[in-house]
Amino acid sequence: MTTTAASDVHYDPYDVELNNDPYPMFKRLRDEMPLYYNEAHDFYAVSRFDDVNAGLIDKDTFISGRGAILELIKANIEIPSGALIFEDPPVHDIHRGLLSRMFTPRKIIGLEAKIREFCAQSLDPVVGTGRFDFIADLGAQMPMRTIGLLLGIPEEDQEAIRDFANEQMRTEEGQPMKAASDGMVSGDIFAAYIEWRREHPSDDIMTELLNVEFEDEHGNYRHLTREELLIYVNVVAGAGNETTTRLIGWAGKVLAEHPDQRKQLVENPKLIPQAIEELLRFEAPAPHVCRYVNRDVELHGQTVPEGNVMMFLIGAANRDHRMYAPDGDVFDIHRKTRQHLSFSVGTHFCLGSALARLEGRVALEEILKRFPEWEVDMSGAKLSPTSTVRGWESMPAFTA
């Protein structure tokens, strides 16, 4: 076991003050304690890019079937079928294959005009007011409408669905998420929409999932059960909102802190896709992900025994100078494009990554067209109170 008693190097996902700016400690973890053990919460953690990347790929040693969140793994609750982010092969591969049909390149590209329209609907009313909140006015609106369109959720219900999905991820400051004590949320809130779509099919994900026939892990050809379908839709609704909302909030803050680079994006919008990748690297919306250790593993000269929890510090790995020389803590839209881990890697690479990138690009294009300059009002900004996602609940700005 790694001993930390004599060192002030530490990481606690529930430490509010630490998580306001975890990067100095992330650097110390990478340099001084690349295999870290937290005695209070009983988990191991790795922080260097190579270790995090290799661990996320190693699906046999670090398994997802017990959950991907510290609280869930510790709670040892039953993970319902269809929660593919918390599944291992072969079941995961079957469920992922079904859902991947809904996120084909053709379908994603076909959404661009609607995403741009959603951005315009959110941004145009605040032009000329002198103020703009990156979350309230756009980040909490456009992703919600986009995923509502994909799922077939009526516009008048989309806000309630977004709030439901967000609530599952929220925690009290410094506290674990509710799912650990309450169990996995079933997704029953979507039941009425599924029944409606069963009678009124359309060109959306819900209709496709209702009709798809597949071979399950037992060799049976069948449709998804009602429970599986509810979980599927619940996963899509939550994941479809969260990453892009956080990305938009970080774009507001980081580009305000780098006005020279923001100016370059205004003058040359072709740089925006590269800027989105750098934003995702620099401020990962999900700073860590956990896995259950399925067998003894040797790391940095020590043994992590089977049965433990390994936390992969994505936010730390994304700034590792070994990967992002000369300094991963510097934001640079001209940085040579290199892999980052904000969408994970391997078996659980984010199915919605292309959609998130498209939404981020279009959002930034539309923001910069209307607001080439802004200053964030940090007195009104609020960091999201969750142990699993790091981003802003509000990011107000003064605009010219």
Backbone torsions as a table, in degrees:
resi	resn	phi	psi	omega
1	MET	NA	138.3	179.7
2	THR	-73.9	129.9	-179.0
3	THR	-94.7	130.3	-179.2
4	THR	-121.7	1.3	-172.5
5	ALA	-60.5	-35.1	-175.6
6	ALA	-89.3	6.8	-175.2
7	SER	-125.3	149.2	174.8
8	ASP	-95.3	8.4	174.7
9	VAL	-76.7	121.3	-176.8
10	HIS	-156.9	159.8	170.8
11	TYR	-142.1	128.1	179.8
12	ASP	-130.9	114.2	-177.2
13	PRO	-65.5	-13.2	179.8
14	TYR	-101.3	1.7	-179.3
15	ASP	-82.1	103.7	-173.8
16	VAL	-61.9	-45.3	-178.4
17	GLU	-64.4	-42.6	179.3
18	LEU	-62.9	-41.3	-175.9
19	ASN	-77.3	-10.4	171.0
20	ASN	-60.7	-36.4	175.4
21	ASP	-151.2	86.3	-175.3
22	PRO	-81.4	-5.6	-166.7
23	TYR	-69.6	-37.8	174.6
24	PRO	-59.9	-40.3	177.9
25	MET	-71.1	-35.4	175.8
26	PHE	-58.4	-40.5	179.7
27	LYS	-64.2	-42.5	-179.9
28	ARG	-65.6	-38.8	176.3
29	LEU	-60.3	-46.6	179.7
30	ARG	-60.0	-42.6	-172.8
31	ASP	-83.7	-37.1	-170.8
32	GLU	-107.0	-29.2	-174.6
33	MET	-144.7	68.2	-175.0
34	PRO	-63.1	-23.5	165.7
35	LEU	-113.8	115.7	-173.0
36	TYR	-117.5	143.7	175.3
37	TYR	-123.0	127.0	176.4
38	ASN	-100.6	109.8	-175.5
39	GLU	-71.5	-37.2	-176.2
40	ALA	-61.8	-42.6	-176.9
41	HIS	-107.8	0.2	173.4
42	ASP	56.7	63.2	172.0
43	PHE	-145.7	155.2	171.7
44	TYR	-97.9	161.4	177.5
45	ALA	-149.3	144.3	170.3
46	VAL	-122.1	151.0	-169.1
47	SER	-132.8	-14.7	179.1
48	ARG	-80.4	148.6	-175.8
49	PHE	-55.5	-49.5	-175.4
50	ASP	-61.6	-38.3	-179.8
51	ASP	-69.6	-44.0	-179.3
52	VAL	-66.9	-44.7	-179.9
53	ASN	-61.1	-47.7	-178.9
54	ALA	-64.9	-39.5	-178.8
55	GLY	-66.7	-41.0	179.5
56	LEU	-67.1	-29.7	178.4
57	ILE	-76.7	-30.5	-175.0
58	ASP	-80.3	80.5	-174.7
59	LYS	-72.6	-14.5	-179.6
60	ASP	-86.9	-34.6	177.7
61	THR	-83.0	-43.4	-177.1
62	PHE	-112.5	100.3	-170.8
63	ILE	-98.1	155.6	-176.9
64	SER	-102.6	-11.3	-171.9
65	GLY	-66.6	-10.6	175.7
66	ARG	-100.1	2.2	-177.2
67	GLY	117.8	165.4	178.7
68	ALA	-122.2	11.7	-178.5
69	ILE	-125.1	137.5	-175.4
70	LEU	-51.1	-48.1	-176.1
71	GLU	-63.5	-38.2	-179.5
72	LEU	-67.9	-43.9	-179.8
73	ILE	-63.2	-42.7	180.0
74	LYS	-66.4	-33.8	-178.9
75	ALA	-71.4	-22.4	177.8
76	ASN	54.3	45.9	179.8
77	ILE	-92.9	161.8	178.7
78	GLU	-74.8	128.1	178.7
79	ILE	-88.7	123.1	-176.8
80	PRO	-70.8	148.8	178.3
81	SER	-62.5	133.5	-178.7
82	GLY	109.2	-16.9	177.3
83	ALA	-82.2	72.9	-165.7
84	LEU	-63.6	-23.0	177.0
85	ILE	-70.2	-14.8	177.8
86	PHE	-114.9	34.6	-178.1
87	GLU	-127.7	157.4	175.4
88	ASP	-113.2	159.1	172.0
89	PRO	-60.7	150.3	5.6
90	PRO	-86.6	-15.5	-176.8
91	VAL	-61.0	-43.0	179.4
92	HIS	-57.7	-44.6	-177.1
93	ASP	-62.9	-37.6	178.8
94	ILE	-66.0	-48.9	-178.7
95	HIS	-67.4	-38.5	178.1
96	ARG	-64.9	-39.7	178.7
97	GLY	-60.7	-38.0	177.8
98	LEU	-65.7	-46.4	-175.9
99	LEU	-72.3	-28.7	-178.8
100	SER	-63.3	-24.4	177.0
101	ARG	-62.9	-24.4	-176.8
102	MET	-86.3	-10.3	-176.5
103	PHE	-123.7	43.8	177.8
104	THR	-70.1	154.1	178.2
105	PRO	-54.2	-38.1	-179.7
106	ARG	-62.6	-43.5	-178.9
107	LYS	-67.9	-39.5	-179.5
108	ILE	-66.1	-48.3	180.0
109	ILE	-59.8	-35.7	-179.2
110	GLY	-67.6	-11.4	-179.6
111	LEU	-87.5	-12.0	-170.1
112	GLU	-57.1	-45.1	-177.5
113	ALA	-62.0	-40.9	179.3
114	LYS	-68.5	-39.5	178.0
115	ILE	-61.6	-42.2	178.9
116	ARG	-64.0	-39.0	177.7
117	GLU	-64.6	-42.7	177.9
118	PHE	-61.5	-40.6	177.8
119	CYS	-61.8	-45.8	-179.8
120	ALA	-61.4	-41.8	179.3
121	GLN	-61.2	-34.5	-179.8
122	SER	-80.6	-38.6	-171.2
123	LEU	-87.1	-38.4	-174.0
124	ASP	-57.2	-39.4	-179.6
125	PRO	-64.5	-20.2	-177.8
126	VAL	-100.5	-3.1	176.1
127	VAL	-64.3	130.7	178.6
128	GLY	88.0	-4.3	-179.6
129	THR	-85.9	-16.6	-179.5
130	GLY	86.0	-6.0	179.6
131	ARG	-138.0	150.3	-179.8
132	PHE	-156.9	127.6	176.8
133	ASP	-102.9	117.6	-175.9
134	PHE	-60.9	-27.7	179.0
135	ILE	-91.1	-61.2	-174.1
136	ALA	-60.3	-39.1	-174.0
137	ASP	-88.9	-17.7	-179.0
138	LEU	-141.3	-54.3	-173.8
139	GLY	-60.1	-31.9	178.4
140	ALA	-90.2	-1.9	-174.8
141	GLN	-109.1	-61.9	-172.6
142	MET	-60.5	-48.8	179.2
143	PRO	-60.4	-37.8	178.4
144	MET	-60.6	-44.9	-179.3
145	ARG	-68.3	-36.3	-179.8
146	THR	-66.5	-47.6	-179.3
147	ILE	-70.0	-31.1	174.9
148	GLY	-63.3	-39.2	176.8
149	LEU	-63.6	-44.9	-179.2
150	LEU	-63.8	-39.9	-176.3
151	LEU	-85.3	-19.9	-176.1
152	GLY	85.1	29.4	177.2
153	ILE	-84.1	126.3	178.8
154	PRO	-56.3	143.7	-175.1
155	GLU	-57.2	-36.0	-177.0
156	GLU	-69.5	-15.8	-179.3
157	ASP	-103.9	-7.2	-171.2
158	GLN	-64.3	-36.7	-178.6
159	GLU	-65.1	-41.7	178.5
160	ALA	-63.9	-39.0	178.5
161	ILE	-66.1	-43.0	178.2
162	ARG	-60.1	-46.0	-178.4
163	ASP	-64.4	-36.2	177.2
164	PHE	-63.4	-46.8	-179.4
165	ALA	-63.3	-42.9	-179.5
166	ASN	-65.6	-37.1	-177.1
167	GLU	-62.2	-31.0	179.7
168	GLN	-65.0	-26.1	-177.1
169	MET	-95.3	-15.2	-173.7
170	ARG	-80.0	149.3	174.9
171	THR	-134.6	161.4	167.6
172	GLU	-68.9	150.3	-177.4
173	GLU	-55.3	126.7	177.6
174	GLY	76.9	9.4	-177.0
175	GLN	-117.5	154.3	176.9
176	PRO	-70.4	163.4	-177.9
177	MET	-71.9	154.1	-173.9
178	LYS	-66.0	-29.6	-174.4
179	ALA	-57.7	-26.0	-178.9
180	ALA	-64.5	-34.4	-179.5
181	SER	-99.1	-28.8	-175.4
182	ASP	-91.1	-13.6	-174.3
183	GLY	86.4	168.4	-179.5
184	MET	-66.5	137.1	177.9
185	VAL	-71.6	136.2	-171.3
186	SER	-78.5	-25.3	-175.6
187	GLY	89.2	14.3	-177.5
188	ASP	-60.1	-20.5	179.5
189	ILE	-60.0	-22.2	-178.3
190	PHE	-91.4	-2.6	-173.2
191	ALA	-58.1	-42.9	-177.1
192	ALA	-63.4	-37.6	-179.6
193	TYR	-69.1	-37.8	179.8
194	ILE	-65.5	-43.5	179.1
195	GLU	-64.9	-38.0	177.1
196	TRP	-63.1	-44.6	-178.6
197	ARG	-67.7	-29.1	177.5
198	ARG	-61.7	-34.4	-179.9
199	GLU	-92.9	-22.0	-176.3
200	HIS	-132.2	74.6	-177.9
201	PRO	-61.6	151.5	-178.4
202	SER	-148.6	-174.8	179.1
203	ASP	-95.3	70.4	179.4
204	ASP	-143.6	172.3	-176.4
205	ILE	-61.5	-41.1	-176.2
206	MET	-60.1	-42.7	179.1
207	THR	-64.4	-43.3	179.9
208	GLU	-63.7	-40.7	180.0
209	LEU	-68.4	-33.2	176.7
210	LEU	-63.7	-35.2	-171.6
211	ASN	-97.4	-15.8	-173.4
212	VAL	-67.2	139.4	174.7
213	GLU	-116.3	137.5	-173.7
214	PHE	-147.0	165.2	175.1
215	GLU	-96.5	119.0	-177.3
216	ASP	-82.8	-176.7	-174.2
217	GLU	-67.8	-12.7	178.8
218	HIS	-99.4	5.0	179.2
219	GLY	84.1	10.1	179.4
220	ASN	-92.5	137.9	174.7
221	TYR	-91.5	125.7	-174.8
222	ARG	-160.4	174.7	170.8
223	HIS	-94.4	164.9	174.2
224	LEU	-64.3	141.6	173.6
225	THR	-72.3	164.5	177.8
226	ARG	-57.4	-43.7	-177.9
227	GLU	-64.9	-42.4	178.0
228	GLU	-62.6	-42.2	-179.0
229	LEU	-63.8	-41.3	178.4
230	LEU	-62.1	-42.4	179.9
231	ILE	-66.5	-43.6	178.0
232	TYR	-53.3	-53.8	-176.0
233	VAL	-63.9	-37.3	177.7
234	ASN	-61.9	-44.3	179.1
235	VAL	-62.4	-46.3	-179.1
236	VAL	-63.1	-42.5	-178.1
237	ALA	-63.6	-42.5	-179.7
238	GLY	-69.8	-51.2	-178.4
239	ALA	-65.9	-32.1	-176.9
240	GLY	-70.4	-21.1	179.1
241	ASN	-94.0	-43.3	-161.7
242	GLU	-65.2	-54.0	-172.1
243	THR	-61.3	-45.9	-176.3
244	THR	-69.0	-38.1	177.5
245	THR	-58.3	-46.6	-179.5
246	ARG	-67.4	-39.4	178.6
247	LEU	-58.9	-43.8	-179.8
248	ILE	-64.4	-40.5	177.6
249	GLY	-63.3	-43.3	178.6
250	TRP	-67.4	-33.8	176.7
251	ALA	-59.7	-42.2	178.9
252	GLY	-60.7	-46.3	-176.4
253	LYS	-73.1	-50.3	-172.8
254	VAL	-66.7	-42.2	-179.1
255	LEU	-71.2	-27.7	173.1
256	ALA	-66.1	-33.6	179.7
257	GLU	-80.5	-10.5	179.1
258	HIS	-131.4	65.7	-173.7
259	PRO	-62.6	-27.6	178.5
260	ASP	-66.1	-40.9	178.5
261	GLN	-72.2	-35.7	175.5
262	ARG	-60.5	-42.3	179.1
263	LYS	-61.0	-39.5	178.0
264	GLN	-63.6	-34.9	177.7
265	LEU	-69.1	-37.4	176.5
266	VAL	-63.5	-43.4	-176.8
267	GLU	-75.7	-28.1	-178.3
268	ASN	-138.3	82.9	-177.9
269	PRO	-59.9	-16.0	178.1
270	LYS	-64.5	-16.1	178.1
271	LEU	-80.6	-9.8	-172.4
272	ILE	-62.6	-44.4	178.1
273	PRO	-56.8	-39.1	178.0
274	GLN	-68.0	-36.4	177.7
275	ALA	-64.9	-36.9	177.8
276	ILE	-61.8	-42.7	178.5
277	GLU	-63.3	-39.7	179.6
278	GLU	-69.0	-37.2	175.7
279	LEU	-62.8	-43.3	178.9
280	LEU	-63.4	-38.1	177.2
281	ARG	-68.9	-47.1	-170.6
282	PHE	-70.2	-37.4	179.5
283	GLU	-133.6	84.6	-178.6
284	ALA	-65.2	124.3	179.2
285	PRO	-58.6	-35.1	175.3
286	ALA	-112.5	102.0	-172.1
287	PRO	-72.8	-15.2	178.6
288	HIS	-157.2	159.9	174.3
289	VAL	-142.4	147.6	-176.1
290	CYS	-113.5	158.6	174.9
291	ARG	-141.3	152.3	173.3
292	TYR	-83.2	132.5	-179.1
293	VAL	-82.0	112.1	-170.5
294	ASN	-88.8	-12.9	177.9
295	ARG	-160.7	157.8	178.1
296	ASP	-54.4	140.6	179.8
297	VAL	-140.9	140.1	179.1
298	GLU	-94.3	126.6	177.6
299	LEU	-140.2	126.1	177.0
300	HIS	50.6	43.5	173.7
301	GLY	78.9	8.2	-179.6
302	GLN	-130.7	159.2	180.0
303	THR	-101.0	127.5	169.7
304	VAL	-98.3	112.8	-173.4
305	PRO	-73.6	150.8	172.3
306	GLU	-51.4	143.9	177.4
307	GLY	96.9	-6.4	177.9
308	ASN	-89.3	175.3	174.5
309	VAL	-108.8	131.2	173.8
310	MET	-108.1	125.1	175.9
311	MET	-100.5	122.9	177.9
312	PHE	-96.3	113.0	-174.7
313	LEU	-84.9	86.4	-177.6
314	ILE	-61.6	-41.8	179.7
315	GLY	-60.7	-33.7	177.1
316	ALA	-75.7	-44.5	-179.0
317	ALA	-61.7	-36.2	-178.6
318	ASN	-66.9	-12.8	178.9
319	ARG	-117.2	13.0	-177.6
320	ASP	-66.7	120.7	-177.9
321	HIS	-65.8	-17.9	177.2
322	ARG	-67.0	-27.2	179.1
323	MET	-100.5	-37.2	-173.2
324	TYR	-117.0	65.0	-179.7
325	ALA	-69.2	151.5	-1.0
326	PRO	-86.5	-15.5	-176.3
327	ASP	-148.8	107.9	-179.8
328	GLY	-70.7	-14.1	179.5
329	ASP	-85.5	3.5	178.2
330	VAL	-99.6	131.7	175.6
331	PHE	-85.5	125.4	-175.3
332	ASP	-150.0	106.9	-178.6
333	ILE	-67.8	-12.5	177.9
334	HIS	-98.4	6.3	179.8
335	ARG	-57.7	138.3	176.6
336	LYS	-56.7	126.9	-175.8
337	THR	-60.0	122.4	176.8
338	ARG	-136.5	158.3	179.2
339	GLN	-58.2	137.7	167.3
340	HIS	-120.6	172.3	-171.9
341	LEU	-112.4	13.9	-175.9
342	SER	-66.2	-22.4	174.4
343	PHE	-103.2	17.4	-175.3
344	SER	64.9	-162.3	-176.0
345	VAL	-162.6	157.2	177.0
346	GLY	77.3	-143.5	-173.5
347	THR	-54.5	-37.8	-174.4
348	HIS	-104.5	25.7	173.2
349	PHE	-56.4	135.6	-171.0
350	CYS	-60.6	120.4	178.8
351	LEU	-64.1	-30.0	-176.9
352	GLY	-93.0	14.9	-175.6
353	SER	-61.0	-40.9	-179.6
354	ALA	-64.4	-38.4	177.7
355	LEU	-67.0	-43.8	179.0
356	ALA	-61.9	-41.8	178.5
357	ARG	-64.1	-42.2	178.7
358	LEU	-63.4	-46.5	179.7
359	GLU	-62.1	-42.4	179.7
360	GLY	-63.4	-44.6	179.9
361	ARG	-62.4	-50.2	-177.7
362	VAL	-63.8	-41.8	179.7
363	ALA	-59.6	-46.1	-178.2
364	LEU	-68.3	-37.6	175.6
365	GLU	-59.4	-45.5	-177.0
366	GLU	-72.2	-35.0	176.2
367	ILE	-63.4	-49.7	-175.5
368	LEU	-67.6	-28.1	175.3
369	LYS	-62.5	-37.8	-174.7
370	ARG	-95.3	-34.0	-175.8
371	PHE	-130.4	83.5	179.8
372	PRO	-69.6	-18.9	178.2
373	GLU	-138.0	147.5	173.4
374	TRP	-162.0	160.2	172.3
375	GLU	-125.3	129.6	-179.1
376	VAL	-76.8	146.5	177.4
377	ASP	-101.5	87.5	-174.6
378	MET	-66.6	-19.0	177.3
379	SER	-66.7	-23.3	179.0
380	GLY	-105.6	1.5	-178.7
381	ALA	-82.7	146.0	-179.5
382	LYS	-135.5	124.7	178.8
383	LEU	-78.6	139.9	-176.8
384	SER	-63.5	129.8	-177.9
385	PRO	-86.0	78.5	178.7
386	THR	-146.1	149.5	179.9
387	SER	-88.0	-5.5	-173.7
388	THR	-114.3	-22.7	-178.8
389	VAL	-128.2	135.5	179.3
390	ARG	-115.9	114.2	-178.6
391	GLY	-173.2	-169.6	-170.6
392	TRP	-107.9	136.1	170.5
393	GLU	-80.7	-31.1	175.7
394	SER	-148.2	143.1	177.7
395	MET	-145.3	76.8	-178.8
396	PRO	-74.4	151.6	-178.7
397	ALA	-143.1	150.4	171.4
398	PHE	-93.4	129.8	-178.9
399	THR	-114.7	155.7	-178.9
400	ALA	-70.1	NA	NA
